[in-house]
Amino acid sequence: MRTSSRRIAPIVLLAFAMTGLLGAPARADGEARLLAPSGRLRVGIYPGSPTSMVTDAAGKPHGLAYDLGGELARRLGVGIDYVRFQRVADIVTAIHDGQVDFTVTNATPARANEVSFSQPVLAIELGYLVPANSQIGRIEDIDRPGVKIGVTKGSTSERTLPTKFRSATIVPAESVKVAIAMFGRGEIDLYATNKPTLFEMSDQMPGAKILDGNWGAEHMAIAIPKGREDALPLLNRFVTDEQSSGALDTIQQQAGLRGASKATRE
């Protein structure tokens, strides 16, 4: 019996060692199944904003949500599907409904009721864009009767700005692309959203200007469906790795993302 016990002991230790070795991949596989239950990571994007997806001169797509989604899918060892929408509010709804697995968006309290967020990825200023030859030269000139402020329908701007202005009128636009056309038809006098998007718009509007100052900041974070919170530690490590390695800086440069600053954890 003593000989048998001595022989069994190493076998038991080996079994525990194998369990430890196999545990890490098992957890990783579990997180992959949790974040991408279909076996492919469905990333929600909308065109026109470097925080989501834009294309460079060669037609290659870049963007915060686009590139971070691609990198996460690679780390998880799963395929990726990019699902396009007109605006970010539609993506948030799709994540809430389980039709999309991942995006990057402003982590507002209202959206936190619909989706779950990682730690902040980066912070970006909110501002105003005016067209060439605009009579509005300062933020202080905005709140006047007859001034029409364009915002993206369903956005944080649409919910927030009515409380800031008593005289100016808020005018929702279906998308950033539509908003640029609205400027040409005189339907809006300025546009309010995050500065990376405003810079992108100004590149398509000769003489347009972003007003000095800001009216707040967005705290961009990864959004996933409710019920997948067990994957948040992995997502937070992923965000920290992207920030510390310099990969996030590269993503911003490739997307032409301007007006961003380092995120801080609250």
BANU-362786 format. One line per field, with one value per residue: x, y, z of N, C-alpha, C in turn. Coordinates in steps of 0.05 Angstrom, whole numbers, always signed. Atoms other than C-alpha are relative to their C-alpha. Example, Ala and Ser with C-alpha at 12.3 -4.5 7.8 and 13.67 -1.06 7.14 Angstrom:
n.east: (+18 / -16)
n.north: (-24 / -24)
n.up: (+0 / -1)
ca.east: (+246 / +273)
ca.north: (-90 / -21)
ca.up: (+156 / +143)
c.east: (+18 / -15)
c.north: (+24 / +22)
c.up: (+0 / +14)
This chain:
n.east: (+17 / -17 / -12 / +21 / +5 / -21 / +3 / +24 / -3 / -8 / +21 / +19 / -12 / -1 / +28 / +4 / -16 / +13 / +24 / -8 / -9 / +23 / +20 / -1 / +13 / +29 / +12 / -1 / +21 / +26 / +3 / +6 / +28 / +17 / -1 / +7 / +14 / +4 / -26 / -11 / +6 / +16 / -8 / +17 / -14 / +15 / -20 / -1 / -13 / -24 / +4 / +13 / -13 / -4 / -18 / -22 / -1 / -2 / +25 / -3 / +14 / -13 / +18 / -3 / +16 / -8 / -26 / +0 / +15 / -17 / -21 / +11 / +7 / -25 / -8 / +19 / -2 / +25 / +4 / +12 / +19 / +6 / +29 / +2 / +25 / -2 / -8 / -8 / +24 / +10 / -18 / +6 / +25 / -6 / -14 / +20 / +17 / -17 / -6 / -28 / -15 / -22 / -5 / -12 / +17 / +0 / +12 / +18 / +17 / +23 / -8 / -8 / +25 / +5 / -23 / -22 / -24 / -27 / -13 / -3 / -21 / -11 / +19 / +0 / +16 / +24 / -3 / +18 / -11 / +15 / -10 / -15 / +14 / +21 / +2 / -6 / -29 / -6 / +22 / +19 / +17 / +18 / +27 / +16 / +23 / -5 / -24 / +7 / -23 / +3 / -10 / +7 / +24 / -5 / -27 / -2 / +5 / +29 / +12 / -12 / -1 / +24 / -2 / -21 / +8 / +28 / +10 / -7 / +17 / -15 / +11 / -12 / -8 / -1 / -28 / -20 / +1 / +24 / -4 / -16 / +18 / +18 / -14 / +2 / +28 / +7 / +18 / -13 / -21 / -23 / +5 / -11 / -6 / -28 / -18 / -11 / +20 / +1 / -23 / +5 / +19 / -12 / -16 / +18 / +14 / -20 / +5 / +14 / -17 / +9 / -2 / -17 / +14 / +16 / +23 / -1 / -17 / +10 / -19 / +4 / -6 / +11 / +27 / +8 / +27 / +5 / -2 / -27 / -19 / -23 / -22 / -11 / -29 / -15 / +2 / -15 / -28 / -4 / -2 / -25 / -22 / +1 / -9 / -28 / -17 / -1 / +18 / +23 / -11 / -2 / +28 / +9 / -14 / +10 / +28 / +1 / +17 / -10 / +17 / +2 / -19 / -3 / +22 / -7 / +20 / +12)
n.north: (-24 / -24 / -3 / -10 / -29 / -17 / -1 / -15 / -29 / -16 / -1 / -21 / -26 / -5 / -7 / -28 / -17 / -1 / -17 / -28 / -7 / -1 / -19 / -26 / +0 / +5 / -26 / -17 / +9 / -8 / -28 / -3 / +8 / -20 / -25 / +6 / +26 / +12 / +8 / -24 / -25 / -18 / -27 / -21 / -24 / -19 / -15 / -30 / -9 / +17 / +16 / +25 / +9 / -17 / +12 / -18 / -8 / +25 / +14 / +19 / -9 / -3 / -12 / +10 / +25 / +19 / +12 / +14 / +24 / +19 / +10 / +18 / +26 / +14 / +11 / +21 / +22 / +4 / -17 / -26 / -11 / -28 / -5 / -29 / -15 / -29 / -16 / +16 / +8 / +25 / +21 / +6 / +16 / +27 / +14 / +7 / +21 / +23 / +3 / -8 / +8 / -18 / -26 / -19 / -24 / -16 / +16 / -17 / +15 / +10 / +23 / +21 / +15 / +17 / +18 / +0 / -14 / +5 / -25 / -19 / +4 / -27 / -22 / -18 / -24 / -6 / -28 / -10 / -6 / -20 / -1 / -24 / -26 / +0 / -23 / +10 / +2 / +9 / +16 / -20 / -10 / +21 / +1 / -23 / +9 / +5 / +17 / +29 / +17 / +27 / +22 / +26 / +11 / +21 / -3 / -14 / -29 / -6 / +1 / -19 / -29 / -16 / -12 / -21 / -23 / -9 / -14 / +15 / +23 / +25 / +13 / +27 / +9 / +29 / +9 / -21 / -6 / -16 / -26 / -16 / -9 / -19 / -25 / -12 / -9 / -20 / +12 / -3 / -21 / +13 / +28 / +6 / +28 / +1 / -14 / +17 / +0 / -27 / -3 / +15 / -15 / -25 / +7 / +1 / -26 / -21 / -24 / +5 / -5 / +9 / -22 / +4 / +9 / +25 / +0 / +24 / +21 / +28 / +20 / +22 / +26 / +23 / +8 / +28 / +5 / +7 / +29 / +10 / -15 / +17 / -5 / -27 / +0 / +4 / -25 / -21 / +6 / -6 / -30 / -8 / +8 / -17 / -27 / +0 / +9 / -20 / +8 / -19 / -24 / +6 / +1 / -28 / -13 / +11 / -9 / -29 / -7 / -24 / -9 / +20 / -1 / +25 / +6 / +5 / +17 / -14)
n.up: (+0 / -1 / +27 / +17 / -6 / +11 / +29 / +7 / -6 / +23 / +20 / -9 / +4 / +30 / +8 / -7 / +17 / +26 / -3 / +0 / +27 / +18 / -9 / +13 / +26 / -3 / -6 / +24 / +18 / -12 / +5 / +28 / +4 / -12 / +15 / +28 / -2 / +26 / +11 / +13 / -15 / +16 / -8 / +11 / +8 / +17 / +15 / -2 / -25 / -6 / -24 / +9 / +24 / +23 / +20 / +8 / +28 / +16 / -3 / -22 / -24 / -26 / -20 / -27 / -2 / +21 / -5 / -26 / +5 / +15 / -17 / -20 / +14 / +4 / -26 / -8 / +19 / +14 / +23 / -5 / +19 / -5 / +5 / +4 / -7 / +7 / -23 / -23 / -16 / +11 / -9 / -28 / +0 / +10 / -21 / -21 / +10 / +5 / +29 / +3 / -23 / -8 / +13 / -18 / -1 / -24 / -22 / -16 / -18 / +14 / +15 / -18 / -6 / +23 / +6 / -20 / +10 / -11 / -9 / +23 / +20 / +2 / -3 / +22 / -5 / +16 / +10 / +20 / +26 / +15 / +27 / +9 / +0 / -21 / -18 / -27 / -4 / -27 / -12 / -12 / +21 / +9 / -11 / +10 / +16 / +28 / +4 / +2 / -7 / +9 / -16 / +11 / -12 / -20 / -12 / -25 / +5 / +1 / -27 / -19 / +7 / -6 / -27 / +0 / +16 / -3 / +24 / +24 / +5 / +5 / +25 / +3 / +26 / +1 / +0 / +5 / +28 / +4 / -13 / +18 / +21 / -13 / +0 / +27 / +5 / -20 / -20 / -26 / -1 / -12 / -7 / -27 / -5 / -10 / +18 / +22 / +21 / +11 / +17 / +24 / +15 / +10 / +23 / +23 / +2 / +2 / -15 / -25 / -23 / -26 / -19 / -23 / -24 / +3 / -17 / -16 / +10 / +1 / -11 / +18 / -12 / +15 / -8 / +6 / -10 / -27 / -5 / +6 / -18 / -8 / +19 / -3 / -7 / +25 / +16 / -13 / +5 / +29 / +3 / -12 / +18 / +24 / -8 / -8 / +21 / +21 / +22 / +2 / +14 / +29 / +10 / +3 / +22 / +25 / +5 / +0 / -23 / -13 / -22 / -21 / -22 / -14 / -18 / -28 / -14 / -23)
ca.east: (+0 / +56 / +88 / +21 / +11 / +79 / +63 / -6 / +18 / +58 / +0 / -47 / +2 / +9 / -67 / -70 / -14 / -50 / -114 / -76 / -45 / -110 / -149 / -123 / -142 / -209 / -222 / -200 / -245 / -302 / -290 / -289 / -355 / -383 / -361 / -373 / -426 / -435 / -361 / -351 / -346 / -400 / -373 / -422 / -395 / -422 / -385 / -362 / -330 / -258 / -285 / -323 / -301 / -272 / -234 / -166 / -145 / -132 / -202 / -176 / -221 / -196 / -228 / -230 / -287 / -264 / -192 / -203 / -256 / -208 / -153 / -199 / -225 / -153 / -137 / -199 / -183 / -250 / -273 / -302 / -363 / -371 / -444 / -458 / -509 / -525 / -513 / -487 / -556 / -576 / -514 / -530 / -600 / -572 / -524 / -581 / -621 / -562 / -553 / -483 / -428 / -381 / -373 / -338 / -381 / -393 / -406 / -464 / -508 / -567 / -530 / -504 / -577 / -577 / -507 / -446 / -382 / -308 / -262 / -252 / -211 / -200 / -234 / -254 / -279 / -348 / -352 / -387 / -374 / -395 / -391 / -350 / -372 / -415 / -438 / -424 / -353 / -357 / -396 / -427 / -459 / -500 / -560 / -601 / -670 / -667 / -601 / -608 / -561 / -554 / -545 / -545 / -613 / -611 / -544 / -519 / -520 / -594 / -609 / -562 / -563 / -636 / -620 / -562 / -599 / -663 / -667 / -631 / -667 / -641 / -649 / -637 / -601 / -605 / -529 / -465 / -469 / -539 / -517 / -465 / -519 / -564 / -511 / -513 / -589 / -587 / -625 / -574 / -525 / -477 / -467 / -453 / -418 / -349 / -290 / -260 / -325 / -326 / -255 / -276 / -335 / -293 / -247 / -307 / -330 / -280 / -274 / -312 / -286 / -291 / -305 / -255 / -274 / -320 / -386 / -363 / -327 / -344 / -312 / -306 / -309 / -323 / -397 / -422 / -490 / -518 / -507 / -435 / -403 / -359 / -318 / -305 / -239 / -213 / -238 / -206 / -139 / -146 / -158 / -99 / -54 / -76 / -62 / +5 / +33 / +22 / -27 / -83 / -39 / -28 / -103 / -117 / -64 / -88 / -160 / -140 / -173 / -163 / -188 / -175 / -140 / -117 / -174 / -173 / -207 / -256)
ca.north: (+0 / +48 / +34 / +46 / +112 / +136 / +119 / +151 / +217 / +239 / +220 / +264 / +321 / +313 / +315 / +380 / +409 / +390 / +422 / +486 / +485 / +471 / +521 / +584 / +563 / +539 / +607 / +642 / +598 / +613 / +688 / +681 / +644 / +698 / +757 / +724 / +670 / +659 / +645 / +712 / +780 / +825 / +897 / +955 / +1014 / +1076 / +1115 / +1187 / +1188 / +1166 / +1142 / +1089 / +1082 / +1125 / +1109 / +1136 / +1162 / +1090 / +1069 / +1029 / +1032 / +1056 / +1078 / +1067 / +1016 / +985 / +973 / +955 / +906 / +874 / +869 / +838 / +786 / +768 / +759 / +717 / +674 / +686 / +715 / +785 / +814 / +890 / +911 / +981 / +1030 / +1103 / +1128 / +1105 / +1104 / +1048 / +1008 / +1015 / +989 / +930 / +913 / +916 / +869 / +821 / +833 / +863 / +842 / +902 / +976 / +1036 / +1095 / +1148 / +1114 / +1156 / +1137 / +1130 / +1082 / +1043 / +1024 / +990 / +960 / +944 / +985 / +971 / +1021 / +1085 / +1079 / +1154 / +1221 / +1269 / +1341 / +1361 / +1423 / +1462 / +1468 / +1529 / +1536 / +1587 / +1660 / +1643 / +1700 / +1656 / +1666 / +1646 / +1597 / +1658 / +1676 / +1612 / +1621 / +1669 / +1665 / +1635 / +1598 / +1525 / +1475 / +1409 / +1345 / +1271 / +1239 / +1196 / +1223 / +1250 / +1319 / +1314 / +1295 / +1345 / +1410 / +1429 / +1443 / +1488 / +1535 / +1575 / +1612 / +1569 / +1511 / +1439 / +1405 / +1329 / +1301 / +1228 / +1223 / +1263 / +1257 / +1285 / +1342 / +1365 / +1370 / +1407 / +1461 / +1472 / +1480 / +1529 / +1481 / +1487 / +1542 / +1498 / +1426 / +1398 / +1332 / +1306 / +1342 / +1282 / +1279 / +1355 / +1354 / +1300 / +1342 / +1405 / +1369 / +1364 / +1436 / +1488 / +1546 / +1512 / +1524 / +1490 / +1541 / +1550 / +1517 / +1458 / +1441 / +1378 / +1312 / +1242 / +1183 / +1130 / +1057 / +988 / +970 / +898 / +867 / +862 / +793 / +787 / +824 / +763 / +784 / +855 / +837 / +812 / +875 / +920 / +885 / +891 / +967 / +975 / +936 / +978 / +1042 / +1022 / +989 / +1050 / +1011 / +1060 / +1119 / +1084 / +1072 / +1146 / +1168 / +1121 / +1144 / +1217 / +1222 / +1293 / +1324 / +1265 / +1260 / +1205 / +1171 / +1169 / +1117 / +1145)
ca.up: (+0 / +16 / -52 / -86 / -49 / -70 / -142 / -140 / -110 / -171 / -215 / -174 / -176 / -252 / -258 / -220 / -262 / -326 / -300 / -287 / -356 / -390 / -349 / -384 / -455 / -429 / -399 / -463 / -504 / -456 / -464 / -539 / -537 / -492 / -534 / -601 / -590 / -665 / -674 / -708 / -675 / -703 / -700 / -708 / -747 / -781 / -836 / -830 / -761 / -744 / -677 / -718 / -791 / -846 / -910 / -930 / -998 / -1022 / -1000 / -940 / -878 / -811 / -746 / -671 / -672 / -737 / -717 / -644 / -666 / -715 / -663 / -611 / -661 / -676 / -602 / -591 / -652 / -685 / -751 / -758 / -791 / -797 / -793 / -821 / -794 / -809 / -738 / -671 / -638 / -685 / -665 / -591 / -605 / -644 / -587 / -537 / -582 / -588 / -663 / -654 / -607 / -604 / -618 / -589 / -567 / -515 / -449 / -424 / -365 / -412 / -457 / -397 / -385 / -453 / -460 / -417 / -422 / -413 / -380 / -421 / -484 / -495 / -484 / -539 / -537 / -561 / -604 / -659 / -734 / -774 / -850 / -889 / -880 / -819 / -775 / -715 / -692 / -619 / -577 / -543 / -610 / -616 / -570 / -612 / -644 / -713 / -703 / -724 / -691 / -727 / -688 / -706 / -693 / -630 / -608 / -542 / -573 / -588 / -516 / -483 / -523 / -514 / -440 / -459 / -506 / -496 / -562 / -614 / -647 / -648 / -717 / -720 / -781 / -803 / -810 / -815 / -891 / -891 / -845 / -895 / -949 / -899 / -892 / -968 / -966 / -908 / -862 / -806 / -785 / -746 / -725 / -656 / -643 / -622 / -652 / -690 / -730 / -739 / -766 / -815 / -837 / -844 / -892 / -939 / -929 / -955 / -907 / -850 / -780 / -712 / -659 / -602 / -537 / -524 / -492 / -457 / -470 / -491 / -456 / -510 / -487 / -515 / -513 / -510 / -497 / -427 / -396 / -420 / -361 / -345 / -406 / -380 / -345 / -412 / -447 / -395 / -402 / -478 / -472 / -425 / -473 / -533 / -494 / -465 / -527 / -571 / -615 / -598 / -620 / -687 / -696 / -683 / -732 / -787 / -778 / -775 / -707 / -680 / -616 / -571 / -504 / -458 / -421 / -345 / -302 / -252)
c.east: (+17 / +12 / -21 / -6 / +21 / -3 / -24 / +5 / +10 / -21 / -21 / +11 / +1 / -28 / -7 / +15 / -13 / -25 / +7 / +8 / -23 / -21 / +0 / -13 / -30 / -14 / -1 / -21 / -28 / -5 / -6 / -29 / -19 / -2 / -9 / -14 / -4 / +25 / +13 / -8 / -14 / +5 / -18 / +16 / -19 / +20 / -1 / +13 / +25 / -3 / -14 / +14 / +1 / +18 / +22 / +0 / +1 / -25 / +1 / -15 / +17 / -21 / +3 / -15 / +9 / +25 / +1 / -16 / +16 / +22 / -11 / -8 / +25 / +9 / -18 / +2 / -26 / -1 / -14 / -20 / -5 / -29 / -3 / -27 / +4 / +10 / +4 / -24 / -11 / +18 / -6 / -25 / +5 / +16 / -19 / -17 / +16 / +6 / +29 / +14 / +18 / -3 / +16 / -17 / +2 / -15 / -16 / -16 / -25 / +7 / +8 / -25 / -6 / +22 / +19 / +25 / +25 / +9 / +4 / +24 / +15 / -22 / +3 / -18 / -24 / +2 / -21 / +14 / -18 / +11 / +15 / -18 / -23 / +2 / +6 / +30 / +9 / -23 / -21 / -20 / -23 / -29 / -16 / -24 / +8 / +25 / -8 / +25 / -6 / +12 / -7 / -24 / +7 / +26 / -1 / -5 / -29 / -13 / +10 / -4 / -26 / +0 / +20 / -9 / -30 / -11 / +6 / -17 / +18 / -13 / +14 / +6 / +2 / +28 / +18 / -1 / -23 / +4 / +16 / -17 / -19 / +13 / -4 / -28 / -9 / -18 / +12 / +22 / +26 / -6 / +15 / +4 / +29 / +19 / +13 / -19 / -1 / +24 / -4 / -20 / +13 / +18 / -16 / -14 / +20 / -8 / -15 / +20 / -13 / +5 / +19 / -17 / -15 / -24 / -2 / +19 / -15 / +21 / -6 / +8 / -12 / -28 / -6 / -28 / -1 / +1 / +27 / +21 / +23 / +24 / +13 / +29 / +18 / +0 / +17 / +30 / +7 / +3 / +26 / +24 / +2 / +11 / +30 / +20 / +4 / -18 / -23 / +9 / +1 / -28 / -10 / +13 / -10 / -28 / -1 / -17 / +13 / -19 / -3 / +21 / +0 / -23 / +11 / -22 / -10 / -2)
c.north: (+25 / +5 / +12 / +29 / +17 / +2 / +17 / +30 / +16 / +2 / +21 / +27 / +7 / +8 / +29 / +19 / +3 / +17 / +29 / +9 / +3 / +21 / +26 / -1 / -4 / +26 / +18 / -9 / +8 / +30 / +5 / -7 / +21 / +25 / -3 / -27 / -14 / -11 / +21 / +25 / +20 / +29 / +20 / +25 / +18 / +18 / +30 / +10 / -17 / -15 / -27 / -10 / +22 / -15 / +19 / +4 / -25 / -17 / -21 / +10 / +1 / +10 / -14 / -26 / -21 / -15 / -15 / -26 / -22 / -12 / -19 / -27 / -16 / -13 / -23 / -24 / -5 / +18 / +26 / +7 / +29 / +5 / +30 / +11 / +29 / +16 / -18 / -9 / -26 / -24 / -7 / -17 / -29 / -16 / -8 / -24 / -26 / -5 / +8 / -6 / +22 / +26 / +17 / +25 / +15 / -14 / +18 / -17 / -12 / -25 / -24 / -15 / -20 / -20 / +1 / +12 / -10 / +26 / +19 / -6 / +27 / +20 / +19 / +24 / +1 / +29 / +7 / +6 / +20 / +1 / +26 / +24 / +0 / +25 / -8 / -5 / -11 / -17 / +18 / +11 / -19 / +4 / +25 / -10 / -3 / -16 / -29 / -17 / -29 / -20 / -27 / -11 / -23 / +2 / +13 / +29 / +7 / +0 / +22 / +29 / +15 / +13 / +22 / +26 / +6 / +11 / -15 / -25 / -24 / -14 / -27 / -6 / -31 / -11 / +23 / +8 / +18 / +28 / +18 / +12 / +21 / +28 / +14 / +10 / +21 / -10 / +0 / +21 / -10 / -28 / -6 / -30 / -1 / +11 / -18 / -1 / +28 / +5 / -15 / +15 / +25 / -5 / +0 / +26 / +23 / +25 / -4 / +1 / -13 / +22 / -7 / -8 / -26 / +2 / -27 / -20 / -26 / -19 / -26 / -26 / -21 / -7 / -28 / -4 / -5 / -31 / -12 / +13 / -17 / +5 / +28 / +0 / -3 / +26 / +22 / -4 / +6 / +30 / +10 / -7 / +18 / +28 / +0 / -8 / +20 / -7 / +20 / +26 / -5 / +0 / +29 / +14 / -10 / +9 / +30 / +12 / +23 / +9 / -19 / +4 / -26 / -4 / -5 / -17 / +14 / -19)
c.up: (+0 / -28 / -19 / +5 / -11 / -30 / -8 / +4 / -24 / -22 / +6 / -5 / -30 / -10 / +7 / -18 / -27 / +1 / -1 / -28 / -19 / +7 / -15 / -27 / +3 / +7 / -24 / -19 / +10 / -5 / -29 / -6 / +11 / -16 / -29 / -2 / -27 / -12 / -16 / +15 / -19 / +11 / -13 / -6 / -16 / -14 / +7 / +25 / +5 / +26 / -7 / -25 / -21 / -20 / -7 / -30 / -18 / +3 / +23 / +25 / +25 / +20 / +27 / +3 / -20 / +7 / +26 / -2 / -14 / +18 / +21 / -12 / -4 / +26 / +9 / -18 / -14 / -25 / +7 / -22 / +8 / -9 / -1 / +8 / -8 / +23 / +24 / +16 / -10 / +8 / +29 / +2 / -8 / +21 / +22 / -9 / -6 / -29 / -7 / +26 / +12 / -15 / +20 / -1 / +26 / +22 / +18 / +19 / -14 / -16 / +18 / +10 / -21 / -6 / +24 / -12 / +13 / +14 / -23 / -18 / -4 / +3 / -24 / +6 / -19 / -9 / -21 / -26 / -14 / -29 / -6 / +1 / +20 / +17 / +29 / +3 / +27 / +10 / +12 / -20 / -8 / +9 / -7 / -15 / -29 / -6 / +1 / +4 / -9 / +19 / -13 / +16 / +19 / +15 / +28 / -3 / -1 / +28 / +18 / -7 / +5 / +28 / +1 / -14 / +3 / -26 / -26 / -3 / -7 / -24 / -4 / -30 / +1 / +2 / -4 / -30 / -7 / +11 / -18 / -23 / +12 / +2 / -27 / -6 / +20 / +22 / +28 / -3 / +12 / +7 / +25 / +2 / +10 / -21 / -22 / -24 / -14 / -18 / -27 / -18 / -13 / -24 / -26 / -5 / +0 / +16 / +26 / +23 / +25 / +20 / +23 / +24 / -4 / +18 / +16 / -13 / -1 / +10 / -16 / +14 / -18 / +11 / -9 / +11 / +30 / +3 / -7 / +18 / +9 / -18 / +5 / +10 / -24 / -16 / +12 / -3 / -29 / -4 / +11 / -18 / -24 / +7 / +5 / -22 / -22 / -24 / -4 / -14 / -30 / -12 / -4 / -24 / -27 / -7 / -2 / +23 / +15 / +22 / +23 / +22 / +15 / +19 / +29 / +13 / +24 / +23)
